[in-house]
């Protein structure tokens, strides 16, 4: 009988290695021709791969070959009794791998099979395979299977076929015959084939049919009936991605309705069972670290008399092996020497601060925070190792670490069980909350009373359209989990009903993030006025075009059209058409889609495990099923071309030019840099600090003499150096180092948040551009704001010439420092504000200047970029 649990399967593969198996055959999935035996080995390896990857000890596999060497217990026992017999039974049948847990070594044996020199007998191979299963220790709950793979080109005796049928029926073993180049069962045997192949194919059809009729009398399970398959279809199916589908472990727990502590008479307790319905798929774990074998492929086999080799890695491995008293290893043993299991290892250290803060301060509490990271004794000398037992868990409260001993928190006084907290309508469930792992919940089949109670609960919830919020505790004093139970009623047959529930974990309030967006159809101003027309509000034409685009990209409609086209091509009947319409074909089927990342990693691991030289035979392209949904169908892409073009025109979609910034080389110190005037720094007027270059003495400007200290003054003194301990501050009428004759109080100051003043905008702008730092955009924006204010506050056209000069300077700077977009956007805004204001005559002056102040074109920007590069 088939197994109900994960694992508990036993498969024996009988492989035909007769001489005809060495002939070339077209690969069903490609264009090349390869030997039949190579394709068979790939098929067996792919069938064994899931059993090996699962790592379960209850996945047993056995390998035998026939047509080559002789190695089986039945033959050995007969030869021992009658050594003179020249034709012993079960000859040329070899038990290459005894039935055992599937391991990578099994695939190594399969890939090393070679073509034999004899014509093998498949019936004898079946008898030996059944002997292997009979000897193996297993229970009746195991699923037993024998897979026979043959090309049918060898002649064999058929006298034991009845004994084989009896043993298949007695042991409960399922038979699968995979024939290479066999005709499908709905077709007649091709008469152009060789005599041996025609006879063999007819024999297996009769054998499987008789065995099918015999076993169907004793079982209703379709999985137990024998099958006859074609090899090409079986190989293509084995290459498909296979998700790991297993039956979850069943556990028992009690479902509580009401509290026994409050009212024991009205409380109801129902024994239930639960198991996982879904589980998150994860890629294979990397459980081994493999040191790169630099020159292991070179023919540098060490001799017994020397310990040195040109291969440095091999020499180190040889010395390591000899130091352990194992002698010189063989070449095939080097693989085990350079691989090792990956295990988690943690080392805890305390980093000491260089300058310890005062004890009891906040910094002191954080200076000795335990960290978990790799240790380098040479680099981190000021670190103290701490044992894991000496660590104390700390909780972060703001910026403070609060240590808590292990027994600070008492465990919650919870009891194992599932408690129903209440019910609410299923229609009120937010679908995005039901995205976690799901469990099946059903009554305990050993409790008739519990089944009636559970069935009544499910029926009541289903009829009223309700679901239950439950509090789930897996064991005593464990953390409770809040989940949702959804009722389900299934009707597997006439007069039969199955009541069960789905359980899904609900998120906490802080785990749910809600993002609110403004309306796409209603636009309100700051005063609350509703705007009917706005660039952000779509028009009717835009909405219609978008509906056409979405409708033309409907993949389900495309799948229906494609299915209709296929029906017309094969001229299906009306009944067939009706069935196809009832199925409602879909383009994307979640049950037939796979995670490309997980299965691609599996493909890489599987290919590397079977390939000796990855350079000569690299990993091929991914399976088409993995990339099936990567691109949209070409028909849809052609269909939406016209509507996409019209939608771009309606929405005025344009490609944004990439922003490029020219690299500016920093120059040396200018004349006004390098020295900070202490007197000006502490000036009460609060003006900006002026600098005097160290090379000022060499310039043509007059040198500013420092005033001598004034005796008898009460002003505070500032010490600039050890020699000038009695220096007093300069008087308030000291002239500026940059602009003699102008007092600090009389210098114009920019408005708050700006770098450019309204009185001297051009001078301030040039000073900022020539200075250090990437402030070109800020300078342009500030100068633009100053120009706009000066225009609006101008008496007649008094400030117009200055504004035009500022705009010319802005345009030249924007061209030089690649701020074209900043200037063009400013010109657009300036035009709107000037034309809607009182100074409309300024725009005539602006247009009269022509190209010197106009918006920058793309050709000018490109030309300037080439010149400055």
Protein Blocks (a to p, Z undefined) as FASTA:
>chain_A
ZZfbeejiacdddddfbfklmpccddfkbmbdcdfklmmmmmmmmmmmmmmmnopaklcc
ddddehiacddfklmmmmmmmmmbmbdghihiacfbacddddfklmmmmmmpccdfbdcd
fklmmmmmmmmmmmpgcdfkbccddddddehlaccdfklmmmmmmmmmmnopacddddeh
iacfkbccdfkbcfklmmmmmmmmmmmmmmmmmmmmmpcbfklpccdddfklmmmmmmpc
cddddddddddddddedjfklmmmlpccdddddddfbdcddddddfbdcdddfklmpccb
ccfkbcbdfblklmmmmmmmmmnonopadfklmmmmmgccddddddddddddfbacdehi
aklmmmmcccdddddfklmmmbccddfklpccdddehjaccdddfklpccddddeddddf
bdcdfklpcfklmmcccddddddfklmklmmmmmmmmmmmmmnopacdddddfbghiacd
ddddddddddfbghiacddddddddddfklpccdddddfkbccdfkopacfbdfklccfk
lmmmmmmmmmmmmmklmmmmmmmmmmmmnopafklmmmmmmnopafbdfklcccfklmmm
mmmmmmmmmpmblmlmccddddfklmmmmpccfklmmmmmmmmmmmmmmnopacdddddd
dddddddddfkgoiacfklmmpcklpacddddfklmmmmbdcdddddddehiabdcddfb
fklmmbccddfklccfklghiafklpccddehiabdfklmmlmmmmmmmmgcjfklmmmm
mmmmmmmmmmmmpghjllmmmmmmmmmmmmmmmmmnopmkmmmmmmmmmmmmmmmmmklm
lmmmmmmnommlmccdfklmmmmmmmmZZ
